Amino acid sequence: MKEFIAMLLLLVTGASPAWAWGSEGHRIVAEIAEQYLEPTAARQVRDLLAIENETTLAGVSTWADKIRGQRRNTAPWHYVNIPIDAAGFDAARDCLHDNCVVAKIDQFFGQLGNRDAAPKTRLEALKFLVHFVGDLHQPLHASDNRDRGGNDIRVDFNGHKTNLHAVWDSGLLGPVVHGDERAYAIKLVHSIASAQIKAWRSGKPSDWANESHEVAVQVIYGTLPHAPGALLDHYEATALPLVDRQLQKAGVRLAAILNAILK
């Protein structure tokens, strides 16, 4: 029943170019990150969350989506439009006036690290960071094929009419998560090797944007056909491991950011 309701909501609401990962994806990223927080960082995170009676990063992971209706200026902060025929991120072309997810991660990194800022200001920075690091790892939020992040590509997925963006937001995850994001996150944590953790912690947001862009170019717009109509039978088998890997990277990197700020 939960899977049916999730799919129904997906079909009714669709997705907008600034709505990456469904709630499942964002909560999974947050749950993974909490597994890698160092004690000092974990304590400071708890103190900030307590301002609003929250106890987990997962609990605030979708806040940035929920406030978009009231704070419409934040909509472009959720993505970066890197053309699929471009070699990679170019701030002058893709992030005019620092109005994209790459720049906002850097901005809120600084705000969270400012110990002189008001606690509520730092909490808001934390909430934005939790969400935007997840957003940046959704490949359709780091690519531009003049199709509104795949929203304009109508497809049939598991017998339901939807769009490509919605498939990558929630369609692939919903049926396998079964409403238990924490259990799925722990499962993903157990499959992360130490060497991967070390490798993924390197780089900066623009590098992570380039990785997501490459997934979109090479796979979503490359080896996986998505012409209007039914997606191929093997689509899930190919795409879901990539979704899992992006969630793992996002969680590890979110923890690395918070550990670096909250020493």
C-alpha contacts under 8 A as a table, 3 or more apart, distances in Angstrom:
res1	aa1	res2	aa2	distance
1	M	4	F	5.04
1	M	5	I	6.21
2	K	5	I	5.16
2	K	6	A	6.09
2	K	178	H	7.13
2	K	179	G	7.20
3	E	6	A	5.11
3	E	7	M	6.12
3	E	174	G	6.42
3	E	175	P	5.73
3	E	178	H	6.83
4	F	7	M	5.16
4	F	8	L	6.03
5	I	8	L	4.96
5	I	9	L	6.14
6	A	9	L	5.25
6	A	10	L	6.17
6	A	174	G	6.82
7	M	10	L	4.90
7	M	11	L	6.24
7	M	171	G	6.99
7	M	174	G	7.71
8	L	11	L	5.17
8	L	12	V	6.15
9	L	12	V	5.09
9	L	13	T	5.85
9	L	14	G	7.70
10	L	13	T	5.52
10	L	14	G	5.25
10	L	15	A	7.64
10	L	162	T	7.51
10	L	166	A	6.72
10	L	170	S	7.48
10	L	171	G	7.51
11	L	14	G	5.39
11	L	160	H	7.55
11	L	161	K	6.84
11	L	162	T	5.53
14	G	151	N	7.86
14	G	162	T	6.84
14	G	163	N	7.14
14	G	166	A	5.97
15	A	19	W	6.16
15	A	151	N	6.66
15	A	165	H	6.57
15	A	166	A	5.56
15	A	169	D	7.95
16	S	19	W	5.39
16	S	148	R	7.58
16	S	149	G	7.94
16	S	151	N	6.66
16	S	165	H	7.98
17	P	20	A	7.56
17	P	79	Y	7.79
17	P	141	H	7.28
17	P	148	R	5.41
17	P	149	G	5.23
17	P	150	G	7.81
17	P	151	N	6.88
17	P	165	H	7.83
18	A	75	A	6.00
18	A	76	P	6.65
18	A	77	W	7.93
18	A	78	H	5.38
18	A	79	Y	6.20
18	A	141	H	7.42
19	W	22	G	7.68
19	W	65	D	6.97
19	W	78	H	7.17
19	W	169	D	7.85
20	A	78	H	7.47
20	A	134	G	7.93
20	A	135	D	5.33
20	A	138	Q	6.22
20	A	140	L	7.92
20	A	141	H	6.71
20	A	169	D	5.71
21	W	24	E	7.19
21	W	25	G	5.03
21	W	26	H	6.20
21	W	134	G	7.64
21	W	135	D	6.83
21	W	138	Q	6.65
21	W	168	W	7.13
21	W	169	D	3.98
21	W	170	S	6.12
22	G	25	G	5.47
22	G	26	H	6.65
22	G	169	D	5.16
22	G	170	S	4.98
23	S	26	H	5.31
23	S	27	R	6.04
23	S	61	S	7.87
23	S	62	T	6.30
23	S	170	S	7.99
24	E	27	R	5.30
24	E	28	I	6.06
24	E	170	S	7.26
24	E	173	L	7.24
24	E	174	G	7.17
24	E	177	V	7.48
24	E	179	G	7.54
24	E	181	E	5.97
25	G	28	I	5.11
25	G	29	V	6.28
25	G	134	G	7.77
25	G	169	D	7.56
25	G	170	S	7.41
25	G	173	L	7.39
25	G	181	E	7.95
25	G	247	L	7.05
26	H	29	V	5.19
26	H	30	A	6.30
26	H	58	A	7.27
26	H	61	S	5.66
26	H	62	T	6.53
26	H	131	H	6.61
26	H	134	G	6.06
27	R	30	A	5.06
27	R	31	E	6.06
27	R	57	L	7.81
27	R	58	A	4.60
27	R	59	G	7.50
27	R	61	S	5.89
27	R	62	T	7.64
27	R	181	E	6.34
27	R	182	R	7.71
28	I	31	E	5.04
28	I	32	I	6.12
28	I	58	A	7.40
28	I	181	E	5.43
28	I	182	R	6.43
28	I	184	Y	7.13
28	I	185	A	5.11
28	I	247	L	7.09
28	I	251	G	7.78
29	V	32	I	5.22
29	V	33	A	6.20
29	V	58	A	7.91
29	V	134	G	6.35
29	V	185	A	7.38
29	V	247	L	5.60
29	V	248	Q	6.92
29	V	250	A	6.03
29	V	251	G	4.49
30	A	33	A	5.07
30	A	34	E	6.34
30	A	57	L	5.39
30	A	58	A	4.95
30	A	61	S	6.57
30	A	130	V	6.68
30	A	251	G	6.15
30	A	254	L	7.88
31	E	34	E	5.28
31	E	35	Q	6.79
31	E	57	L	7.03
31	E	58	A	6.02
31	E	181	E	7.82
31	E	182	R	6.09
31	E	185	A	6.02
31	E	186	I	7.73
31	E	251	G	7.43
32	I	35	Q	5.40
32	I	36	Y	7.14
32	I	185	A	5.60
32	I	186	I	6.89
32	I	188	L	7.85
32	I	189	V	6.42
32	I	248	Q	7.02
32	I	251	G	4.88
32	I	252	V	6.82
33	A	36	Y	5.44
33	A	37	L	6.49
33	A	250	A	7.95
33	A	251	G	4.32
33	A	252	V	5.58
33	A	253	R	7.57
33	A	254	L	5.85
33	A	255	A	4.65
34	E	37	L	5.27
34	E	42	A	7.58
34	E	57	L	7.28
34	E	255	A	6.78
35	Q	189	V	7.92
36	Y	252	V	6.84
36	Y	255	A	5.75
36	Y	256	A	7.81
37	L	41	A	6.08
37	L	42	A	5.56
37	L	255	A	5.47
37	L	256	A	7.62
37	L	258	L	7.41
37	L	259	N	6.25
38	E	41	A	5.37
38	E	42	A	5.96
38	E	259	N	6.21
39	P	42	A	5.02
39	P	43	R	6.11
40	T	43	R	5.27
40	T	44	Q	6.42
40	T	259	N	7.91
40	T	262	L	6.90
40	T	263	K	6.12
41	A	44	Q	5.19
41	A	45	V	6.08
41	A	258	L	6.48
41	A	259	N	5.40
41	A	261	I	7.94
41	A	262	L	4.86
41	A	263	K	6.07
42	A	45	V	5.07
42	A	46	R	6.20
43	R	46	R	5.16
43	R	47	D	6.28
44	Q	47	D	5.00
44	Q	48	L	6.25
44	Q	262	L	6.80
45	V	48	L	5.23
45	V	49	L	6.11
46	R	49	L	5.12
46	R	50	A	6.03
46	R	55	T	6.27
46	R	56	T	7.36
47	D	50	A	5.21
47	D	51	I	7.05
48	L	51	I	5.61
48	L	119	P	6.94
48	L	120	K	7.82
48	L	122	R	7.61
48	L	123	L	5.58
49	L	52	E	5.88
49	L	53	N	6.40
49	L	54	E	4.95
49	L	55	T	5.96
49	L	56	T	7.24
49	L	57	L	7.88
49	L	123	L	6.84
50	A	53	N	4.46
50	A	54	E	5.31
50	A	55	T	6.44
51	I	54	E	7.40
51	I	120	K	7.42
51	I	123	L	7.96
54	E	59	G	6.52
54	E	60	V	7.57
55	T	59	G	7.12
56	T	59	G	5.29
56	T	60	V	7.28
57	L	60	V	5.50
57	L	61	S	6.05
57	L	127	K	7.95
57	L	130	V	7.19
58	A	61	S	4.94
58	A	62	T	7.90
59	G	62	T	7.58
60	V	63	W	5.29
60	V	127	K	5.97
60	V	130	V	7.76
61	S	64	A	7.44
61	S	127	K	6.56
61	S	130	V	5.75
61	S	131	H	5.30
62	T	65	D	5.51
62	T	66	K	6.50
62	T	131	H	6.40
63	W	66	K	5.03
63	W	67	I	6.39
63	W	127	K	6.85
63	W	128	F	7.85
63	W	131	H	7.66
64	A	67	I	5.58
64	A	68	R	6.61
64	A	127	K	7.07
64	A	128	F	6.04
64	A	131	H	6.43
65	D	68	R	5.46
66	K	69	G	7.12
67	I	70	Q	5.49
67	I	71	R	5.97
68	R	71	R	4.92
68	R	72	R	5.23
68	R	73	N	7.82
68	R	74	T	6.30
68	R	75	A	6.22
69	G	72	R	5.71
71	R	74	T	5.89
71	R	75	A	7.87
72	R	75	A	5.63
73	N	76	P	7.15
74	T	77	W	5.31
74	T	78	H	7.52
75	A	78	H	6.14
76	P	79	Y	6.14
76	P	80	V	7.74
76	P	99	N	6.21
76	P	100	C	5.63
76	P	101	V	7.40
77	W	80	V	7.81
77	W	99	N	5.91
77	W	100	C	4.43
77	W	101	V	4.59
77	W	104	K	6.38
77	W	132	F	7.86
78	H	100	C	6.59
78	H	101	V	5.08
78	H	132	F	6.14
78	H	135	D	6.09
78	H	136	L	7.47
78	H	141	H	7.39
79	Y	100	C	5.75
79	Y	101	V	4.99
79	Y	102	V	7.82
79	Y	135	D	6.77
79	Y	136	L	6.52
79	Y	141	H	4.68
79	Y	142	A	6.06
80	V	94	D	6.33
80	V	95	C	6.83
80	V	100	C	5.27
80	V	101	V	5.90
80	V	102	V	7.04
80	V	136	L	7.95
80	V	141	H	6.03
80	V	142	A	4.96
80	V	143	S	6.91
80	V	209	A	7.88
81	N	94	D	5.73
81	N	95	C	7.97
81	N	141	H	7.05
81	N	142	A	5.61
81	N	143	S	5.10
81	N	144	D	4.88
82	I	86	A	6.84
82	I	88	G	6.75
82	I	89	F	5.96
82	I	90	D	7.71
82	I	94	D	5.89
82	I	142	A	5.78
82	I	143	S	4.62
82	I	144	D	5.34
82	I	213	H	7.06
83	P	86	A	5.24
83	P	143	S	5.68
83	P	144	D	4.50
83	P	145	N	6.17
84	I	143	S	5.80
84	I	144	D	5.76
84	I	145	N	5.94
84	I	213	H	7.31
84	I	216	A	7.69
84	I	217	V	5.74
86	A	89	F	7.78
88	G	210	N	5.45
88	G	213	H	7.24
89	F	94	D	6.73
89	F	206	S	6.55
89	F	209	A	6.97
89	F	210	N	6.11
90	D	93	R	5.39
90	D	94	D	5.62
90	D	95	C	7.46
91	A	94	D	5.16
91	A	95	C	4.79
91	A	96	L	6.85
91	A	98	D	7.79
92	A	95	C	6.00
92	A	96	L	5.87
93	R	96	L	6.53
94	D	100	C	7.75
95	C	98	D	5.17
95	C	99	N	5.50
95	C	100	C	5.31
95	C	102	V	7.87
95	C	103	A	7.40
96	L	99	N	5.87
96	L	100	C	7.76
98	D	103	A	5.25
98	D	104	K	7.22
99	N	103	A	6.75
99	N	104	K	7.23
100	C	103	A	5.68
100	C	104	K	6.24
101	V	104	K	5.01
101	V	105	I	6.13
101	V	132	F	6.36
101	V	135	D	7.78
101	V	136	L	6.69
102	V	105	I	5.50
102	V	106	D	6.75
102	V	136	L	7.51
102	V	205	P	5.55
102	V	206	S	6.02
102	V	209	A	7.28
103	A	106	D	5.20
103	A	107	Q	6.16
104	K	107	Q	4.79
104	K	108	F	6.02
104	K	132	F	7.87
105	I	108	F	5.36
105	I	109	F	5.97
105	I	128	F	7.87
105	I	129	L	6.00
105	I	132	F	6.58
105	I	133	V	7.05
105	I	205	P	7.17
106	D	109	F	5.07
106	D	110	G	6.49
106	D	205	P	7.62
107	Q	110	G	5.34
107	Q	111	Q	6.47
108	F	111	Q	4.79
108	F	112	L	5.95
108	F	125	A	4.95
108	F	126	L	7.28
108	F	128	F	7.08
108	F	129	L	6.39
109	F	112	L	5.39
109	F	113	G	6.25
109	F	125	A	7.27
109	F	129	L	7.22
109	F	257	I	7.65
109	F	261	I	7.24
110	G	113	G	5.14
110	G	114	N	6.30
111	Q	114	N	5.21
111	Q	117	A	7.38
111	Q	121	T	7.54
111	Q	122	R	6.11
111	Q	125	A	6.11
112	L	115	R	7.56
112	L	121	T	7.80
112	L	122	R	4.67
112	L	123	L	7.32
112	L	125	A	5.47
112	L	126	L	6.22
112	L	261	I	7.18
113	G	122	R	7.74
113	G	261	I	5.30
113	G	262	L	6.86
114	N	117	A	5.58
114	N	122	R	7.60
117	A	121	T	6.39
117	A	122	R	6.56
118	A	121	T	5.20
118	A	122	R	6.45
119	P	122	R	5.09
119	P	123	L	6.10
120	K	123	L	4.90
120	K	124	E	6.17
121	T	124	E	5.21
121	T	125	A	6.33
122	R	125	A	4.99
122	R	126	L	6.21
123	L	126	L	4.97
123	L	127	K	6.27
124	E	127	K	5.06
124	E	128	F	6.21
125	A	128	F	5.16
125	A	129	L	6.11
126	L	129	L	5.08
126	L	130	V	6.19
127	K	130	V	5.25
127	K	131	H	6.42
128	F	131	H	5.26
128	F	132	F	5.89
129	L	132	F	5.16
129	L	133	V	5.89
129	L	254	L	7.72
130	V	133	V	5.86
130	V	134	G	6.74
130	V	254	L	6.76
131	H	134	G	5.30
131	H	135	D	6.26
132	F	135	D	4.74
132	F	136	L	6.07
133	V	136	L	5.30
133	V	137	H	6.80
133	V	250	A	6.08
133	V	253	R	7.74
133	V	254	L	6.28
134	G	137	H	5.47
134	G	138	Q	6.98
134	G	247	L	7.24
134	G	250	A	5.55
134	G	251	G	7.59
135	D	138	Q	5.43
135	D	141	H	6.64
136	L	139	P	7.37
136	L	141	H	6.24
136	L	142	A	6.57
136	L	208	W	7.21
136	L	209	A	6.12
136	L	212	S	7.22
137	H	141	H	7.51
137	H	142	A	7.82
137	H	208	W	7.16
137	H	209	A	7.16
137	H	212	S	5.65
137	H	246	Q	5.59
137	H	247	L	7.05
137	H	249	K	7.73
137	H	250	A	6.15
138	Q	141	H	5.48
138	Q	142	A	7.18
138	Q	168	W	7.75
138	Q	169	D	7.70
138	Q	212	S	6.61
138	Q	243	V	7.88
138	Q	246	Q	7.05
139	P	142	A	5.43
139	P	143	S	6.68
139	P	212	S	4.48
139	P	213	H	5.78
139	P	214	E	7.92
139	P	215	V	6.09
139	P	216	A	5.19
140	L	143	S	5.41
140	L	144	D	7.67
140	L	149	G	5.21
140	L	150	G	6.91
140	L	165	H	6.86
140	L	168	W	7.90
140	L	212	S	7.80
140	L	213	H	7.64
140	L	216	A	6.31
141	H	149	G	6.51
141	H	212	S	7.97
142	A	209	A	5.86
142	A	210	N	7.56
142	A	212	S	5.95
142	A	213	H	5.10
142	A	216	A	7.82
143	S	149	G	6.93
143	S	212	S	7.89
143	S	213	H	5.37
143	S	216	A	6.53
143	S	217	V	7.71
144	D	147	D	7.17
144	D	148	R	7.27
144	D	149	G	6.29
145	N	148	R	7.46
145	N	149	G	7.13
145	N	150	G	7.92
146	R	149	G	7.48
147	D	150	G	5.24
147	D	151	N	6.30
147	D	152	D	5.10
147	D	153	I	6.89
148	R	151	N	5.35
148	R	152	D	6.20
149	G	152	D	7.70
149	G	165	H	6.17
150	G	153	I	5.35
150	G	163	N	6.78
150	G	164	L	4.99
150	G	165	H	4.63
151	N	154	R	7.31
151	N	163	N	5.49
151	N	164	L	6.03
151	N	165	H	5.14
151	N	166	A	7.25
152	D	163	N	6.82
152	D	164	L	7.78
153	I	163	N	5.43
153	I	164	L	5.68
153	I	165	H	7.95
153	I	226	H	7.67
153	I	227	A	7.45
153	I	228	P	6.30
154	R	161	K	7.19
154	R	162	T	5.89
154	R	163	N	4.37
154	R	164	L	6.53
154	R	228	P	5.34
154	R	229	G	7.03
155	V	161	K	5.90
155	V	162	T	5.54
155	V	163	N	5.18
155	V	164	L	6.39
155	V	226	H	7.17
155	V	227	A	7.38
155	V	228	P	5.06
155	V	229	G	4.79
155	V	230	A	5.69
155	V	231	L	6.64
156	D	159	G	5.83
156	D	160	H	5.24
156	D	161	K	4.49
156	D	162	T	6.04
156	D	163	N	7.64
156	D	228	P	7.78
156	D	229	G	5.43
156	D	230	A	4.25
156	D	231	L	6.15
157	F	160	H	5.16
157	F	161	K	6.38
157	F	162	T	6.83
157	F	167	V	7.41
157	F	171	G	7.94
157	F	230	A	6.14
157	F	231	L	6.02
159	G	230	A	7.79
162	T	166	A	6.73
162	T	167	V	7.37
163	N	166	A	5.43
163	N	167	V	6.41
164	L	167	V	5.10
164	L	168	W	6.56
164	L	226	H	7.54
165	H	168	W	5.34
165	H	169	D	6.09
166	A	169	D	4.88
166	A	170	S	6.03
166	A	171	G	6.18
167	V	170	S	5.78
167	V	171	G	4.14
167	V	172	L	5.85
168	W	171	G	6.07
168	W	172	L	6.06
168	W	173	L	7.98
168	W	243	V	7.73
169	D	172	L	7.45
169	D	173	L	7.76
170	S	173	L	5.22
170	S	174	G	5.55
171	G	174	G	5.68
171	G	175	P	7.35
172	L	175	P	6.79
172	L	176	V	7.61
172	L	236	E	6.66
172	L	239	A	7.76
172	L	240	L	6.22
173	L	176	V	5.55
173	L	177	V	5.95
173	L	240	L	7.43
174	G	177	V	5.40
174	G	178	H	6.37
174	G	179	G	7.44
175	P	178	H	5.93
177	V	180	D	5.75
177	V	181	E	6.05
177	V	184	Y	6.03
178	H	181	E	7.82
180	D	183	A	5.59
180	D	184	Y	6.50
181	E	184	Y	5.12
181	E	185	A	6.00
182	R	185	A	4.99
182	R	186	I	6.17
183	A	186	I	5.21
183	A	187	K	6.22
184	Y	187	K	5.04
184	Y	188	L	6.33
185	A	188	L	5.06
185	A	189	V	6.17
186	I	189	V	4.90
186	I	190	H	6.25
187	K	190	H	5.32
187	K	191	S	6.78
188	L	191	S	5.29
188	L	192	I	6.73
188	L	244	D	7.23
188	L	248	Q	6.68
189	V	192	I	5.39
189	V	248	Q	7.20
192	I	196	Q	6.47
192	I	197	I	7.03
192	I	248	Q	7.59
193	A	196	Q	5.22
193	A	197	I	6.52
194	S	197	I	5.14
194	S	198	K	6.43
195	A	198	K	5.23
195	A	199	A	6.23
196	Q	199	A	5.05
196	Q	200	W	5.91
197	I	200	W	5.25
197	I	201	R	6.17
197	I	252	V	6.68
198	K	201	R	5.48
198	K	202	S	7.09
199	A	202	S	5.75
200	W	203	G	7.62
200	W	249	K	6.20
200	W	252	V	7.01
200	W	253	R	6.64
201	R	252	V	6.77
201	R	253	R	5.49
201	R	256	A	6.17
203	G	207	D	5.79
203	G	208	W	7.20
204	K	207	D	5.31
204	K	208	W	6.46
205	P	208	W	4.99
205	P	209	A	6.13
206	S	209	A	4.97
206	S	210	N	6.32
207	D	210	N	5.08
207	D	211	E	6.42
208	W	211	E	5.02
208	W	212	S	6.34
209	A	212	S	5.18
209	A	213	H	6.02
210	N	213	H	4.91
210	N	214	E	6.09
211	E	214	E	5.11
211	E	215	V	6.47
212	S	215	V	5.15
212	S	216	A	6.40
212	S	246	Q	7.97
213	H	216	A	5.11
213	H	217	V	6.15
214	E	217	V	5.02
214	E	218	Q	5.76
214	E	219	V	7.93
215	V	218	Q	5.33
215	V	219	V	5.45
215	V	220	I	6.78
216	A	219	V	5.53
216	A	220	I	4.73
216	A	221	Y	5.89
216	A	222	G	7.64
217	V	220	I	6.22
217	V	221	Y	5.14
217	V	222	G	5.83
218	Q	221	Y	6.29
218	Q	222	G	4.65
218	Q	223	T	6.47
219	V	222	G	4.54
219	V	223	T	4.86
219	V	224	L	5.62
220	I	223	T	6.76
220	I	224	L	5.46
220	I	225	P	7.46
220	I	226	H	7.75
221	Y	224	L	6.58
221	Y	225	P	7.14
221	Y	226	H	7.62
222	G	225	P	7.08
224	L	235	Y	6.96
225	P	231	L	7.27
225	P	232	L	7.54
226	H	229	G	7.62
226	H	231	L	6.17
227	A	231	L	7.93
231	L	235	Y	6.38
232	L	235	Y	5.28
233	D	236	E	7.35
234	H	237	A	5.23
234	H	238	T	6.32
235	Y	238	T	5.35
235	Y	239	A	5.91
236	E	239	A	5.03
236	E	240	L	5.49
237	A	240	L	6.00
237	A	241	P	7.24
238	T	241	P	6.46
238	T	242	L	7.32
239	A	242	L	5.30
239	A	243	V	6.36
240	L	243	V	4.94
240	L	244	D	6.15
241	P	244	D	5.00
241	P	245	R	6.15
242	L	245	R	5.04
242	L	246	Q	6.19
243	V	246	Q	5.18
243	V	247	L	6.24
244	D	247	L	5.13
244	D	248	Q	6.16
245	R	248	Q	5.02
245	R	249	K	6.17
246	Q	249	K	5.13
246	Q	250	A	6.09
247	L	250	A	5.08
247	L	251	G	6.17
248	Q	251	G	5.24
248	Q	252	V	6.22
249	K	252	V	5.26
249	K	253	R	6.01
250	A	253	R	5.18
250	A	254	L	5.93
251	G	254	L	5.15
251	G	255	A	6.28
252	V	255	A	5.29
252	V	256	A	6.26
253	R	256	A	4.86
253	R	257	I	6.16
254	L	257	I	5.16
254	L	258	L	6.30
255	A	258	L	5.14
255	A	259	N	5.97
256	A	259	N	5.12
256	A	260	A	6.10
257	I	260	A	5.16
257	I	261	I	6.27
258	L	261	I	5.13
258	L	262	L	5.77
259	N	262	L	5.35
259	N	263	K	6.03
260	A	263	K	6.03
